[in-house]
Amino acid sequence: MVSHTTAENRPAGRVLVVDDEKPLAEMVATYLERAGFTVTQAHTGPQALEEARRFTPDVIVLDLGLPGMDGLQVCRQIRAFSDCYILMLTARGSEDDKITGLTAGADDYITKPFSIRELVTRIHAVLRRPRATTMATPLTVGELVIDPIAHEARVGDVLVDLTRTECELLAVLALRRGQVLSRHELVTDVWDTSWVGDERIIDVHIGNLRRKLGTDSKGRGFIETVRGVGYRMGRA
């Protein structure tokens, strides 16, 4: 493990960089330090878990291909104790790999080879992004109750654990229930206006939410697709 801290009195945030390619991890860490972040590194799966507990990062840049334990396993285990933002780094470009990473609990992905500037921009964006989940009171839509503070929801008596991004996406839909929101609007509300990337990431997170939430007592789903336009939450 190699640790770095900037000389800034007020660092932009804490970032854990996890990649078994040490020169790449060092380069990413150096650029992030220059951008004002406090950075530490890990190069194996078990080391990543150890550093995630010790360092308590705001953001983890996590490679999928790691020795000792792959990035998907690491992501799932981190989600058991942290709701930090997880950005997957992967050399794999298939849609299935991206979906698998997001389903494991990642918030976003970036495919190798990637632009360091884009990576820094993504991290800045997520740390600036408006927090729909900062509201103190639960949101209720029919049988669905969303607790933004705990990052969880209930469907009747069934507790549903959500990632921070899933909870924020669900909260935005609930706050504007009945309205059809495009992918672009959802990305802007949940991520940030400066976010760059594939807006179809929304489709994967919506799919995960539908799978987790299931249906109400009448067999109805909570999130509707309006073909060619976007998504909405019903007025139930």
SVG drawing of the C-alpha trace seen along z (x, -y; Angstrom):
<svg xmlns="http://www.w3.org/2000/svg" viewBox="-54 -25 59 40">
<polyline fill="none" stroke="black" stroke-width="0.4" points="0.0,0.0 1.2,-3.5 -0.4,-6.5 -0.4,-10.1 -1.7,-13.3 -1.9,-16.7 -0.6,-19.8 -4.0,-21.4 -5.6,-22.3 -9.0,-21.4 -8.7,-18.4 -11.5,-17.8 -12.2,-14.3 -10.7,-11.0 -10.1,-8.5 -9.0,-4.9 -7.4,-3.8 -7.5,0.0 -5.6,1.5 -3.0,4.3 -1.1,2.3 1.0,0.3 2.3,-2.2 -1.3,-3.0 -2.5,-3.3 0.4,-5.6 -0.4,-7.8 -4.0,-8.0 -3.1,-8.8 -0.7,-11.6 -3.4,-13.3 -6.0,-13.1 -3.6,-14.6 -2.9,-17.5 -6.7,-17.9 -6.8,-18.3 -7.8,-14.9 -6.3,-12.8 -5.4,-9.5 -4.3,-6.0 -3.8,-2.9 -4.3,0.9 -3.2,3.5 -5.0,6.7 -8.6,7.6 -8.0,8.3 -5.8,5.1 -8.7,3.1 -11.1,4.3 -8.5,3.5 -7.9,0.0 -11.7,-0.7 -12.2,0.0 -9.1,-1.9 -9.2,-4.9 -13.0,-5.3 -12.9,-6.9 -15.5,-9.1 -14.8,-7.5 -13.2,-4.2 -11.8,-3.7 -12.0,0.1 -10.4,2.3 -12.3,5.5 -9.2,7.6 -7.5,8.0 -5.4,10.8 -6.7,12.5 -10.3,11.4 -11.8,9.9 -13.3,6.4 -16.9,7.7 -16.3,9.6 -14.6,6.6 -17.5,4.4 -20.1,6.6 -18.2,6.9 -17.5,3.1 -21.3,2.5 -21.8,4.4 -20.2,1.7 -19.9,-1.4 -22.1,-3.6 -19.1,-5.4 -19.2,-6.1 -17.7,-3.2 -16.4,-3.7 -15.5,-0.5 -12.4,-0.5 -12.6,2.3 -10.8,3.4 -13.9,5.3 -16.2,3.4 -19.3,5.7 -22.7,4.6 -22.9,7.7 -19.7,6.8 -21.0,3.3 -24.3,4.5 -22.7,7.1 -20.5,4.4 -23.4,2.1 -25.5,4.9 -22.7,5.8 -23.1,2.3 -20.9,0.0 -22.3,-3.4 -20.6,-4.1 -18.0,-2.6 -15.2,-3.7 -13.6,-1.5 -9.9,-1.2 -8.1,-2.9 -9.6,-6.0 -8.9,-9.7 -7.5,-10.8 -9.2,-14.1 -12.5,-12.3 -11.9,-10.3 -11.1,-13.4 -14.2,-15.1 -16.4,-12.2 -15.0,-12.1 -15.4,-15.9 -19.0,-15.6 -20.1,-12.9 -18.7,-14.8 -20.5,-18.0 -23.7,-16.3 -26.9,-17.4 -28.0,-15.0 -31.7,-14.0 -31.1,-11.9 -30.3,-14.8 -34.0,-15.2 -34.7,-14.1 -38.3,-12.7 -39.2,-9.5 -41.0,-9.6 -44.2,-7.6 -45.6,-6.4 -48.4,-4.0 -46.9,-0.9 -43.4,-2.2 -41.6,-4.1 -38.2,-5.5 -35.8,-6.4 -33.1,-8.7 -31.0,-8.8 -30.7,-5.0 -30.5,-4.4 -33.2,-1.8 -36.9,-1.4 -39.8,0.7 -42.5,2.3 -45.1,3.0 -43.2,4.9 -40.3,5.9 -37.0,4.1 -35.0,3.2 -31.4,2.2 -30.3,-0.3 -27.0,-1.8 -26.6,-5.5 -27.1,-6.1 -30.2,-3.8 -31.7,-5.6 -31.1,-9.0 -32.5,-7.9 -35.6,-6.5 -36.0,-9.7 -35.9,-11.9 -38.6,-9.8 -40.7,-9.9 -40.4,-13.6 -41.5,-14.1 -44.0,-11.2 -46.3,-11.2 -43.8,-13.1 -41.9,-11.4 -38.2,-12.0 -35.7,-11.5 -32.3,-9.8 -30.7,-13.2 -32.9,-14.7 -32.2,-11.8 -28.5,-12.0 -28.6,-15.8 -30.6,-15.4 -28.7,-12.4 -25.2,-12.8 -24.3,-16.4 -24.8,-18.7 -21.1,-18.3 -21.2,-14.4 -19.9,-12.8 -20.5,-9.2 -23.2,-6.9 -26.6,-8.0 -27.8,-4.4 -26.3,-3.8 -29.8,-4.9 -31.4,-1.9 -29.2,0.5 -29.9,-1.3 -33.6,-1.3 -33.4,2.4 -31.7,3.0 -34.4,0.9 -37.2,2.9 -35.6,6.2 -35.1,5.1 -38.5,3.4 -40.6,6.1 -44.3,5.2 -47.0,3.9 -49.9,6.0 -51.8,5.6 -48.8,6.9 -47.9,3.5 -44.4,2.2 -43.4,-1.1 -41.4,-2.5 -42.9,-2.8 -41.1,-3.0 -42.5,-5.5 -41.1,-4.2 -38.9,-6.7 -39.2,-9.3 -38.0,-8.0 -39.2,-6.8 -41.8,-7.8 -43.1,-6.7 -46.9,-6.3 -49.1,-8.5 -50.2,-5.6"/>
</svg>
